[in-house]
C-alpha cells in the first residue's frame, strides 16, 4: 500500500525558511511528476511547484524566486525549500505524486504557518 510521509512544516516568522520533505513508499508504479500543493485557510487547494522525472520544474507565480523544488528519484522523495516566507504562504501543504499510468498519490498534509 502506498504511503507518503511529509515532514518539515511548522511555525516561522516572516522572512524565514522551511524545508518540506515527502517520502513515498509502497508505490506500485514508477513516478513521473512530483509536486506540492497548498490550501490556505478558507481557500481552494492550489499548485505550488512541480518537477518531472527529468528535472523540469514549474512554479506558481506567487512563489517564483523564493521556493525551490527538488527530488531524489532513488528515494522517491520530493523536497520544497521555502525561503523569504510571507504570511500569505500560510497553508496546509500537500505533496502529490503522479505515476506514468496517471495514478495520483497524495500526502496527508503538513501545516506551515508564517507569522508577521
CORJO-V461055 format. One record per residue. N is the residue number from 1. RES is the residue in three letters. OMEGA is omega in radians with two decimals (999 if undefined). Layout:
# CORJO-V461055
n->N res->RES omega->OMEGA
n->N res->RES omega->OMEGA
This chain:
# CORJO-V461055
n->1 res->UNK omega->-3.10
n->2 res->UNK omega->3.10
n->3 res->UNK omega->3.08
n->4 res->UNK omega->-3.11
n->5 res->UNK omega->3.14
n->6 res->UNK omega->3.07
n->7 res->UNK omega->3.04
n->8 res->UNK omega->3.11
n->9 res->UNK omega->3.12
n->10 res->UNK omega->-3.14
n->11 res->UNK omega->-3.13
n->12 res->UNK omega->3.08
n->13 res->UNK omega->3.09
n->14 res->UNK omega->-3.08
n->15 res->UNK omega->-3.12
n->16 res->UNK omega->-3.07
n->17 res->UNK omega->3.00
n->18 res->UNK omega->3.06
n->19 res->UNK omega->3.10
n->20 res->UNK omega->3.07
n->21 res->UNK omega->3.08
n->22 res->UNK omega->-3.12
n->23 res->UNK omega->-3.10
n->24 res->UNK omega->3.08
n->25 res->UNK omega->3.10
n->26 res->UNK omega->-3.12
n->27 res->UNK omega->-3.12
n->28 res->UNK omega->-3.06
n->29 res->UNK omega->3.09
n->30 res->UNK omega->-3.06
n->31 res->UNK omega->3.07
n->32 res->UNK omega->-3.06
n->33 res->UNK omega->3.00
n->34 res->UNK omega->-3.12
n->35 res->UNK omega->3.08
n->36 res->UNK omega->3.02
n->37 res->UNK omega->3.05
n->38 res->UNK omega->3.10
n->39 res->UNK omega->3.09
n->40 res->UNK omega->3.14
n->41 res->UNK omega->3.09
n->42 res->UNK omega->-3.11
n->43 res->UNK omega->3.13
n->44 res->UNK omega->3.08
n->45 res->UNK omega->-3.12
n->46 res->UNK omega->3.12
n->47 res->UNK omega->3.09
n->48 res->UNK omega->-3.09
n->49 res->UNK omega->3.11
n->50 res->UNK omega->3.13
n->51 res->UNK omega->3.13
n->52 res->UNK omega->3.12
n->53 res->UNK omega->3.13
n->54 res->UNK omega->3.06
n->55 res->UNK omega->3.08
n->56 res->UNK omega->-3.05
n->57 res->UNK omega->3.03
n->58 res->UNK omega->-3.07
n->59 res->UNK omega->2.95
n->60 res->UNK omega->-3.11
n->61 res->UNK omega->-3.06
n->62 res->UNK omega->-3.10
n->63 res->UNK omega->-3.14
n->64 res->UNK omega->3.14
n->65 res->UNK omega->-3.14
n->66 res->UNK omega->-3.10
n->67 res->UNK omega->3.08
n->68 res->UNK omega->3.09
n->69 res->UNK omega->3.09
n->70 res->UNK omega->-3.11
n->71 res->UNK omega->3.04
n->72 res->UNK omega->-3.06
n->73 res->UNK omega->-3.11
n->74 res->UNK omega->-3.11
n->75 res->UNK omega->-3.06
n->76 res->UNK omega->-3.08
n->77 res->UNK omega->3.08
n->78 res->UNK omega->-3.09
n->79 res->UNK omega->3.02
n->80 res->UNK omega->3.06
n->81 res->UNK omega->-3.08
n->82 res->UNK omega->3.13
n->83 res->UNK omega->3.12
n->84 res->UNK omega->-3.07
n->85 res->UNK omega->-3.14
n->86 res->UNK omega->3.09
n->87 res->UNK omega->-3.14
n->88 res->UNK omega->3.03
n->89 res->UNK omega->3.13
n->90 res->UNK omega->-3.08
n->91 res->UNK omega->2.90
n->92 res->UNK omega->-3.10
n->93 res->UNK omega->-3.12
n->94 res->UNK omega->2.99
n->95 res->UNK omega->-3.10
n->96 res->UNK omega->3.10
n->97 res->UNK omega->3.12
n->98 res->UNK omega->-3.11
n->99 res->UNK omega->3.09
n->100 res->UNK omega->3.05
n->101 res->UNK omega->3.11
n->102 res->UNK omega->3.03
n->103 res->UNK omega->-3.13
n->104 res->UNK omega->3.02
n->105 res->UNK omega->-3.12
n->106 res->UNK omega->3.00
n->107 res->UNK omega->-3.07
n->108 res->UNK omega->3.13
n->109 res->UNK omega->3.08
n->110 res->UNK omega->-3.06
n->111 res->UNK omega->3.00
n->112 res->UNK omega->3.14
n->113 res->UNK omega->-3.14
n->114 res->UNK omega->-3.13
n->115 res->UNK omega->-3.11
n->116 res->UNK omega->999
